[in-house]
Amino acid sequence: NVTSDVPEDLESEFAITIFRIVQEALTNIEKHAGATSAQVNVALEADRITIKISDDGVGYEGALSGPSAEGSHLGLLGMRERAQMFGGNFSIAGVSGGGTEIRATLPLLGGRDGSD
């Protein structure tokens, strides 16, 4: 399931950052989570974009200890770095067997193309 209310006037690098965070999260879900469903929500909230991706898989701890966990930290590091590049933050939470939630918040300051 995907929901989004992202404005169309985002700077291209900002829009690409949002896309890449979502893309990497979904790739990780496919590779590591063993999930049957995932939800993606990209929302405009006042002066920021909030990205929330959750699944019903093995949970973050389960994915870190599973057979496909080798090298899995690079994708998470990349998502964190992308969020921080725009002054945002990144978090991941989950419990073994209870799914995982990834959240990134990116301030809009500098993320708009300025053509209002």
C-alpha positions as a printed NumPy array, in Angstrom:
array([[  0.   ,   0.   ,   0.   ],
       [  1.331,   3.423,  -0.948],
       [  0.007,   6.862,  -0.007],
       [  1.57 ,  10.206,  -0.855],
       [  0.69 ,  13.879,  -0.819],
       [  4.104,  15.161,  -1.887],
       [  3.993,  18.526,  -3.666],
       [  5.016,  18.59 ,  -7.322],
       [  7.392,  21.546,  -6.976],
       [ 10.18 ,  19.732,  -5.157],
       [ 13.763,  20.292,  -6.199],
       [ 14.901,  17.274,  -8.225],
       [ 17.669,  16.23 ,  -5.785],
       [ 15.174,  16.401,  -2.916],
       [ 12.632,  14.301,  -4.847],
       [ 15.331,  11.783,  -5.779],
       [ 16.322,  11.51 ,  -2.118],
       [ 12.746,  10.642,  -1.15 ],
       [ 12.564,   8.085,  -3.964],
       [ 15.891,   6.46 ,  -3.028],
       [ 14.963,   6.142,   0.661],
       [ 11.686,   4.431,  -0.253],
       [ 13.412,   2.273,  -2.876],
       [ 16.1  ,   1.057,  -0.451],
       [ 13.572,   0.364,   2.296],
       [ 11.436,  -1.742,  -0.052],
       [ 14.539,  -3.57 ,  -1.292],
       [ 15.464,  -4.391,   2.315],
       [ 11.94 ,  -5.6  ,   3.024],
       [ 12.088,  -7.877,  -0.006],
       [ 15.539,  -9.256,   0.875],
       [ 15.385,  -9.529,   4.655],
       [ 11.926,  -9.165,   6.189],
       [  9.993, -12.205,   5.025],
       [  6.993,  -9.853,   5.013],
       [  3.613, -10.498,   3.45 ],
       [  2.767,  -6.792,   3.239],
       [  4.336,  -3.367,   3.47 ],
       [  2.975,   0.164,   3.721],
       [  4.597,   3.327,   2.363],
       [  3.37 ,   6.755,   3.419],
       [  5.036,   9.934,   2.176],
       [  3.316,  12.927,   3.746],
       [  3.637,  16.687,   3.69 ],
       [  3.439,  17.9  ,   7.293],
       [  3.726,  21.694,   7.693],
       [  7.375,  22.394,   6.819],
       [  8.622,  18.845,   6.293],
       [  8.145,  15.6  ,   4.398],
       [  7.705,  12.506,   6.549],
       [  8.454,   9.117,   5.016],
       [  7.148,   6.086,   6.878],
       [  7.67 ,   2.537,   5.613],
       [  6.476,  -0.416,   7.673],
       [  6.145,  -4.149,   7.157],
       [  4.791,  -7.226,   8.923],
       [  8.009,  -9.246,   8.628],
       [ 10.518, -10.766,  11.012],
       [ 11.41 ,  -7.425,  12.589],
       [ 14.643,  -5.503,  12.542],
       [ 16.448,  -7.814,  14.984],
       [ 15.339, -10.878,  13.028],
       [ 16.559,  -9.393,   9.759],
       [ 19.944,  -8.562,  11.306],
       [ 20.49 , -12.133,  12.431],
       [ 18.982, -13.974,   9.466],
       [ 20.853, -15.725,   6.648],
       [ 20.657, -12.733,   4.291],
       [ 21.853, -10.163,   6.841],
       [ 25.463,  -9.959,   5.609],
       [ 26.096,  -6.482,   4.193],
       [ 22.631,  -5.256,   5.144],
       [ 23.886,  -2.244,   7.097],
       [ 25.075,  -0.372,   3.989],
       [ 21.536,   0.265,   2.777],
       [ 20.498,   1.589,   6.177],
       [ 23.564,   3.801,   6.309],
       [ 22.761,   5.144,   2.842],
       [ 19.181,   5.991,   3.845],
       [ 20.407,   7.767,   6.99 ],
       [ 23.021,   9.731,   5.022],
       [ 20.466,  10.772,   2.397],
       [ 18.122,  12.109,   5.091],
       [ 20.939,  13.924,   6.892],
       [ 22.138,  15.466,   3.617],
       [ 18.966,  17.599,   3.7  ],
       [ 19.084,  18.275,   7.448],
       [ 16.648,  15.495,   8.225],
       [ 16.657,  12.483,  10.474],
       [ 16.226,   8.741,  10.083],
       [ 15.137,   6.006,  12.459],
       [ 14.411,   2.314,  12.323],
       [ 12.481,   0.357,  14.913],
       [ 11.171,  -3.153,  15.153],
       [ 10.964,  -6.193,  17.318],
       [ 11.73 ,  -9.766,  16.414],
       [  8.618, -11.215,  14.8  ],
       [  6.761,  -7.907,  14.984],
       [  7.693,  -6.104,  11.79 ],
       [  9.819,  -3.044,  11.187],
       [  9.147,   0.66 ,  10.756],
       [ 11.497,   3.034,   8.993],
       [ 10.887,   6.743,   9.366],
       [ 12.686,   9.657,   7.737],
       [ 11.843,  13.31 ,   8.165],
       [ 13.178,  15.894,   5.729],
       [ 12.672,  19.635,   6.283],
       [ 11.295,  21.445,   3.231],
       [ 13.662,  24.391,   3.648],
       [ 15.754,  24.28 ,   0.493],
       [ 13.801,  21.319,  -0.868],
       [ 11.409,  23.397,  -2.996],
       [ 12.424,  24.684,  -6.409],
       [ 11.296,  28.207,  -5.535],
       [  8.761,  28.591,  -8.366],
       [  5.627,  29.31 ,  -6.335]])
